[in-house]
Structures are given as structure tokens and as C-alpha cells.
Amino acid sequence: MDENLAAIWLTLRLAATVTLVLLLVGTPIAWWLARTRAWFKGAIAAIVALPLVLPPTVLGFYLLLTMGPDGPIGALTQALGIGTLPFTFWGLVVASCFYSLPFVVQPLQNAFEAIGERPFEVAATLRAGPWDRFFTVALPLARPGFITAAILGFAHTVGEFGVVLMIGGNIPGVTRVVSVQLYDHVEALDYAQAHWLSGGLLFFSFVVLFSLYTFNRRASTSFGPGG
């Protein structure tokens, strides 16, 4: 039971860290995708969405090579005295950020696109600059998108398996998250503990989806026409 609780705590810490990082990194990406007319927008959007269709083990493999001692990121982190990121908590953070990126960027992009041009035109007539329009118009109106992005990013990180196993391995208290702990229980034929963790994840998934659908329904009523 202590190992299960340690895995749960590590998973929650990982999911919270990844969600915060992705909101900071994903917001400018989503804003650019929503506003740009650059010819290479499609290519950038495809790169962002790649984890939706790419097997997680493939992404994990290439991240392992890139962050390893012979990879460019690994060489940089070693030169900075950090060491290599694979098989560490921060290695899990980096890998999870890549894998959960579309679950944060796409809701934000949709929220920014749904605002339309009219609010920004009105703000511009009041002499609001680009940064002012972003912080006082775009961010408040895109609030439902931020909440959706945070929920999806957090929940998706909690459920990751292939990427975290490839990058983090199975180190108790360091990289052994809930999904890996569950895999260990099944391998050991300890189905009682496996049921305990699986039931918890099933309940968590249901609560997340139910809350998200309820929030989206209320948000569409509050922010919709006449709301």
C-alpha cells in the first residue's frame, strides 16, 4: 500500500508540474496558431498534434536518444552540469510535456479562435496595444478554454504509460508512476492491488470527464449568445 501511495503522489506531482509548464508554453503557441496566416501554419499544427497519432513508445524512444548522453539535449544538460534527464523526475516532465502538448494547445487554440475579431477591433479603437488586447481581452474571454486545457493536460498526464516507461523506467519514488505501478502488480499476479489502482483510475477518469462536460455545458450557456 505504501508503494501505491508513493506512486500516486509522484503521479499527481508530475501531472501538476506538466500542466503548469504546458499552460505557460502552450498559450503562446495556441495564440500564434489561432492568429497567424503563415503558409507553414499547417506544418506547425501537425507537429503539435503528432502525439495524438504517434505511438507513445516511438516518441519515448526518440526522446530517450535526444536526452541521452550522446544526444543534443543530453550533451547540453551535461555541459550545464545537470547530468542526463532520462530516468529522472524532470526527464518525465519533459517527455510528458511533449506527449500532452496537443491536449493543452488545441483547446486553447479553439478558445482563441472562437473570440473572433470584433472584440479586438473595439479594444484597438480604445487605443489598446497588442499586449493590452491579449491580457485584457483574449485571456478573460478564453477562460473556459484554459480550464478545459488544464483538466485535459492533467488527466492525460496521469494516464500516461508508454512514454514514462521509456524515459523513466521503473525507479520507486523517482519515476514509478501509477500506470507503471499497476503494470508491476499485474506482472506479479497481484490482482487485488491491481484492482485497487485500476478502480481508482477508472473513478478518476469518470469524474474528470463528467466535470469537463458539465463545465462545458454551463460555459456554453454563460458565454454563448445572450449569455
N, C-alpha and C positions, 0 to 999 in steps of 0.2 A: 504493500500500500504506500509506503514511503517513496518508493521509486515512481509510482504512478503520480503522486502529488508533486514530486520534483519535476517530472516530465510536463505536467500541466502548468506549473509555474513558469517553466522555461518557455513553453509554447505561448503563453499569454504575454510574457515579456518580449518575445520575438515578434509576435503579431502587433503589439502596441508600437514597438520601435519601427517596424517596417511601415505601418500605417502612417506614422508621423513623417517619416522620410519621404514616402510616396506622395503625401499631400503637398509637401514643400517642393518636391521635384516635379510632380505630375501637373501641378497647377499651371506653371508657365508653358509646359508642353501642350496641355489641353487648350490653353488660351491661344497659343500660336496656331494650332490645328483648326480652331474654330474661326479664326480671323484671317488667316493667310490665303492668298490666291496663288502662291508659288507653284510652279509646274511640278516640283518634286514633293508636293504635299502627300500625294498618294503613296510614294515610297516610304516616307516617314511614318505615315499612318499604318502601313503594312508592317514595318519593323516593330512599332509599338504593340500591334495586335498579334505578332508572331507567337507569343507564348500560349495563345488560345488554341492553336492547332499543332504546335510543335510538341512532340513527346518530352515530358519533363526530364527524362534521363539524357536526352540529346542536349538540351540546354545545360543540364548539370555537368555533362562531360566536357563541353567546350568552356564552361566557366572554370571547371577544375584545371584545365590546361592553361587558361588565361591567368588564373590567380596562383598557379603553382610556381615553384622556384624557377622554372625555365620560361614562364610566360611573361608578357609585358607588364601586367599589373603586379605579378609576383616579384619581378625584378625591381619595380618601383617601390613596393612596400618594404622589400628587404633593404633597399638603399636608404629608405627613411628610418630604418631601424625598427620597423613594426614586425618584421617577420612575414611569413606567408599566411594568407587568410583561410585556406581550406582547413577543415577540422577545428574551427574556432566559432564562437558565437557570432562574431562580426562577419565571418565568411557566410554564415547562414543568412545574416541580414542582407548582404549584397546579393546573394542568389535569390532570396525571396523577393527582393525589390524588383529584380528583372522578371521573375515569374508572375508576380501580381501586378505589374505595371498596367496592363490594359484594364484591369478591374477598377482602377482608380482614374486613369486618364479618360476612358470612354464616357463614364457618367458625367465627369466634369466638362468634357467637350460638348456633350449633348446639352448640358445646362447652359453653357455659354452661348451656344448656337440658338437656343430657344429664346434668349433675351431679345434678339432682333436688333435692328439698327436704331430704331426710334428713340429709346432711352438715351443712347449715346449722343445722338444729334441734339436732343434737348439739353443735355448736360454741356455740350460744346457751345450752344448759344448762350449759356450762363458763364462762359469763359473757363470751364473746367478743362484742365490739361489731360493728356493721355493717362498719366499715373493717377490723377484725381478721379477720372472716369472709371478706371479699373477698380480702385479701392472703395469708392462711394456708390458706384452703380453696379458694376459687374459682380463683385463679390457678394453684396447683400442679395441681389436677385438670383444668384446661383446657389444660394444656401441649401436648397433641397438636394442639389447635385453633390455638394460637398458631404452632406450627411450620408447619401447613398454610397458615394465613393469610399468613405471611411468604413462603413459597415461591410461592404463587399471586400475591400482590401484586407480588413482584419479577419473576416471569416475565411477568405481564401487562403491566407497565410496559415491559419490554424489547421486547415485540412491538407496542407502540402505533405508529400511523401517522397516522390522520386528525386526532386531537386535537393531537398535537405539531406537525403540519404547519400547522394552522390558527393555533395560538398562537405557535409558534416560527419558522415559516418555514424557511429553509434557509441558516443562517449557519454557515460552517465553524468548528469549535472552540467554538461557543457554543450552537447549537440543532440542529445536524445530527447526529441520532442514526442508529443503524444502519439502521432502516427507511427513513429519508429518503435515506441514502447509497445503499442498494440501489435505490431508485426512480431516483436520478440515473444509476446505472450502466445501468439498463435503458433510460432515455430516451436515453442516449448510445450505445446498442447495444454497450456493453462487457460482453458476456455472460460473459467469463472472470471478471471481478471480481464480477459479479452472482452467478455460480455459487459463488464463494468465500464470499461473505457469506451467501447462501441456505443453502448446506450447513452453515455454522457455526450458523445459527439453527435449522435442522432438527435438528441433533445436540443443541443446547442444549435444545430443546423436548422431545425424546425423553428426555434424561437427567432433566429436571425431572419429567416425568410418571412415568417409571419409579421415580424416587426417592420421589415422593409416594405412589404406590400401594404401594410396598414398605413405607414408613414406616407408612401407614395400616393395612396388614395386620398388621404387628408391634404397632402400638399397640392395635389391637382385641384382640389376643391378651393383651397385657400388662395392659391396663386393663379388659378385659372381665370377665364373671362368672368368678370363680375364678382371675383373673389376678394 
